[in-house]
Amino acid sequence: MVRPVRAIVIAVLVLLVAFASAWSSLALWYRLPLPEVGRHASAISFGLFGASVVVALFGRRRWSLVQTGSRRAQFPPIAIHSRR
């Protein structure tokens, strides 16, 4: 039951990211006050960024800022204060 829901959520996220990156790339190309080459380069780079986000949605590796509990055993408490 979890897999179909996860697939639907990822599909919706892919569509949202693809639409947002396409819209932003076109907006950069249309309104950025740079020469033609600069506008094309910025639109292409933002489109590539959106494509990398879509690829990251399908990848197994997730970037996490929270450390898991498996590393806690390696680092004992540094100081234990006792009250007198």
MITORDO-95060 format. One record per residue: residue in three letters; z, x, y of N, C-alpha, C in turn. Coordinates in steps of 0.05 Angstrom, whole numbers, padded with zeros to 5 digits, always signed. Atoms other than C-alpha are relative to their C-alpha. Layout:
ALAZXYZXYZXY...
This chain:
MET+00000+00016-00024+00000+00000+00000+00000+00017+00025VAL-00002-00017-00024+00014+00057+00047-00027+00013+00006ARG+00026-00014-00005-00054+00091+00038-00020-00017+00015PRO+00019+00016-00016-00097+00032+00062+00009-00003+00029VAL-00010+00002-00027-00053+00024+00123-00004+00026+00015ARG+00004-00026-00012-00056+00098+00137-00030+00004+00007ALA+00029-00003-00005-00132+00097+00130-00009-00017+00024ILE+00008+00017-00022-00138+00039+00178+00010+00012+00027VAL-00011-00013-00024-00092+00074+00229-00017+00024+00008ILE+00016-00024-00006-00132+00139+00224-00028-00008+00010ALA+00027+00009-00009-00198+00101+00231+00001-00010+00029VAL-00003+00010-00027-00173+00066+00294+00004+00023+00019LEU-00004-00023-00017-00148+00132+00323-00026+00016+00004VAL+00026-00014-00002-00215+00165+00308-00018-00014+00020LEU+00017+00015-00018-00252+00110+00344+00010+00003+00029LEU-00012-00002-00027-00204+00113+00404-00005+00028+00011VAL+00004-00027-00009-00209+00189+00409-00029+00005+00006ALA+00028-00004-00004-00284+00189+00401-00010-00014+00025PHE+00008+00014-00024-00293+00136+00454+00011+00013+00026ALA-00012-00012-00023-00244+00169+00502-00013+00027+00007SER+00012-00026-00006-00275+00238+00495-00029-00003+00009ALA+00027+00005-00010-00346+00211+00503+00000-00010+00029TRP-00003+00011-00028-00325+00172+00565+00007+00022+00019SER-00010-00022-00017-00289+00232+00594-00022+00021+00004SER+00022-00020-00003-00347+00279+00580-00022-00010+00019LEU+00020+00012-00018-00396+00232+00614+00011-00001+00029ALA-00011+00001-00027-00348+00224+00673+00001+00028+00013LEU+00001-00028-00010-00342+00300+00680-00029+00008+00008TRP+00028-00007-00006-00417+00308+00677-00010-00015+00025TYR+00010+00016-00022-00428+00253+00728+00013+00007+00027ARG-00015-00003-00025-00374+00268+00780+00011+00028+00007LEU-00012-00026-00006-00354+00341+00775-00017+00015+00021PRO+00016-00013-00022-00373+00378+00839-00006+00029-00006LEU+00009-00027+00008-00405+00438+00805-00030-00001-00003PRO+00029+00000+00006-00476+00461+00794-00005-00013-00027GLU+00008+00013+00024-00514+00430+00737+00010+00014-00025VAL-00010-00016+00023-00495+00486+00689+00030-00004-00005GLY-00029+00004+00002-00421+00478+00704+00007-00028-00010ARG-00006+00027+00010-00423+00403+00693-00007-00003-00029HIS+00007+00001+00028-00459+00411+00627+00020+00015-00017ALA-00019-00016+00015-00411+00465+00604+00027-00014-00003SER-00026+00014+00001-00349+00424+00622-00002-00025-00018ALA+00003+00024+00016-00376+00361+00589-00002+00008-00030ILE+00003-00009+00028-00395+00399+00525+00027+00010-00010SER-00026-00011+00009-00327+00435+00522+00019-00023-00005PHE-00019+00023+00005-00289+00369+00530-00009-00016-00024GLY+00009+00014+00024-00333+00337+00477+00008+00015-00025LEU-00009-00016+00023-00318+00395+00430+00030-00003-00005PHE-00029+00004+00002-00244+00386+00445+00006-00027-00014GLY-00004+00026+00013-00249+00312+00426-00008+00001-00030ALA+00008-00003+00028-00286+00331+00362+00021+00015-00016SER-00021-00014+00014-00231+00380+00344+00024-00017-00005VAL-00022+00019+00005-00179+00326+00353-00006-00019-00023VAL+00008+00018+00022-00218+00280+00307+00002+00015-00027VAL-00003-00016+00024-00222+00336+00255+00029+00004-00007ALA-00029-00004+00006-00147+00348+00262+00013-00025-00011LEU-00011+00025+00011-00134+00275+00247-00004-00001-00030PHE+00006+00001+00029-00165+00285+00178+00013+00023-00015GLY-00011-00023+00013-00132+00352+00164+00028-00005-00012ARG-00027+00003+00012-00070+00360+00121+00021+00015+00016ARG-00019-00016-00016-00038+00412+00167+00007-00015+00026ARG-00010+00013-00024+00004+00379+00220+00017+00020+00016TRP-00016-00018-00017+00033+00417+00278+00026-00015+00007SER-00026+00013-00005+00107+00402+00284+00018+00019+00015LEU-00019-00016-00016+00157+00426+00335+00028-00001-00012VAL-00026+00003+00012+00216+00404+00293+00001+00016-00026GLN-00002-00016+00024+00239+00453+00240+00013-00017-00022THR-00011+00016+00022+00253+00424+00172+00027+00012-00009GLY-00026-00008+00009+00320+00429+00138+00000+00023-00021SER+00001-00020+00021+00297+00480+00086+00007+00028+00010ARG-00006-00027-00011+00307+00539+00133+00029+00002+00008ARG-00028-00002-00009+00380+00522+00150+00017+00017-00018ALA-00016-00016+00019+00407+00556+00088-00003+00030+00005GLN+00004-00028-00006+00378+00622+00111+00017+00010+00023PHE-00014-00007-00024+00416+00622+00176+00028-00012+00001PRO-00027+00011-00001+00491+00614+00169+00010-00002+00029PRO-00010+00002-00028+00532+00596+00231+00008+00027+00010ILE-00006-00026-00012+00540+00654+00278+00030+00004+00005ALA-00028-00003-00006+00609+00641+00302+00014-00027-00005ILE-00016+00024+00005+00662+00592+00280+00026+00004+00015HIS-00024-00002-00017+00716+00580+00332+00023-00016-00013SER-00023+00015+00009+00785+00562+00309+00019-00005+00023ARG-00018+00006-00021+00835+00528+00353+00028+00010-00007ARG-00027-00010+00005+00903+00559+00360+00021-00017+00014
